[in-house]
Structures are given as structure tokens and as C-alpha cells.
Amino acid sequence: MSNNTAPSEEHLCTSCAGIQRNWRKAPGHAELMQRGNRKEERGANTVTVTRYVCEHCGTVWDYENNKHNQKAGWSVIGRI
């Protein structure tokens, strides 16, 4: 998979498929378990990115909390 190819989403459970991606403050779901967080630079700002894993389907998610970008939020990273 190249850096330009989105991860496959064929394996998503119904709850994961319902998560609104790329929208700040969109809710996740109850089976997402937090696996840690990190700080990343976004231009002149530092944002918090939190990693989650769905305990039902194994999907790995990142949630970017960036108050300067409304289109930050949930993104699928892959699957464990």
C-alpha cells in the first residue's frame, strides 16, 4: 500500500461504518478502546492525536483534536 492509498474499509463493523470521518467532534462508538495519544505539529499549532482500536472488528482509528481545523477528526488507519 502506498502513502496515497486509503486503508481498506471492507472489514468495518456496523458501528465503525457509522462513524463520521474527518469532522471534529463527531462521536465514536462504545467498543472503541483508547490505546494512547501523541502530540503532532500542524503548522504553527500542536494538536493531540488519540489512537483507538475497535474491540469488535479490530479497526485502528486516529482521532485528531484540532480546534483550528473543523475537518480534522476520525480517520481509519488500518486493522490489527
WOWOQUI-V819115 format. One record per residue. PHI is phi in degrees with one decimal (NA if undefined). BURIAL is I if it has 16 or more other C-alpha atoms within 10 Angstrom, else O. Layout:
# WOWOQUI-V819115
phi->PHI burial->BURIAL
phi->PHI burial->BURIAL
This chain:
# WOWOQUI-V819115
phi->NA burial->O
phi->-84.3 burial->O
phi->-67.6 burial->O
phi->-93.3 burial->O
phi->-98.4 burial->O
phi->-70.9 burial->O
phi->-61.4 burial->O
phi->-62.8 burial->O
phi->-117.6 burial->O
phi->-65.8 burial->O
phi->-87.7 burial->O
phi->-62.0 burial->I
phi->-72.7 burial->O
phi->-59.0 burial->O
phi->-65.8 burial->O
phi->-66.6 burial->I
phi->-61.3 burial->O
phi->-85.9 burial->O
phi->-73.2 burial->I
phi->-78.6 burial->O
phi->-87.1 burial->I
phi->54.4 burial->I
phi->-144.8 burial->I
phi->-60.6 burial->I
phi->76.3 burial->I
phi->-68.0 burial->O
phi->-74.8 burial->O
phi->-91.0 burial->I
phi->-150.8 burial->O
phi->-65.4 burial->O
phi->-90.8 burial->O
phi->-82.6 burial->I
phi->-109.0 burial->O
phi->-69.2 burial->O
phi->-119.6 burial->O
phi->135.2 burial->O
phi->-144.8 burial->O
phi->-149.0 burial->O
phi->-101.1 burial->O
phi->-134.3 burial->O
phi->-84.3 burial->O
phi->-128.9 burial->O
phi->68.2 burial->O
phi->-86.1 burial->O
phi->-112.0 burial->O
phi->-109.2 burial->O
phi->-119.7 burial->I
phi->-100.8 burial->O
phi->-117.0 burial->I
phi->-109.9 burial->I
phi->-94.1 burial->I
phi->-129.4 burial->I
phi->-130.1 burial->I
phi->-78.0 burial->I
phi->-75.4 burial->O
phi->-87.0 burial->O
phi->-113.7 burial->I
phi->81.3 burial->I
phi->-69.6 burial->I
phi->-99.8 burial->I
phi->-121.3 burial->I
phi->-116.4 burial->I
phi->-117.8 burial->I
phi->-97.4 burial->I
phi->-98.3 burial->I
phi->-126.9 burial->I
phi->-68.1 burial->O
phi->-95.2 burial->O
phi->-139.0 burial->O
phi->-63.7 burial->O
phi->-92.7 burial->O
phi->-78.0 burial->I
phi->140.9 burial->I
phi->-79.9 burial->I
phi->-145.7 burial->I
phi->-79.0 burial->I
phi->-99.3 burial->I
phi->164.9 burial->I
phi->-145.1 burial->I
phi->-83.3 burial->O
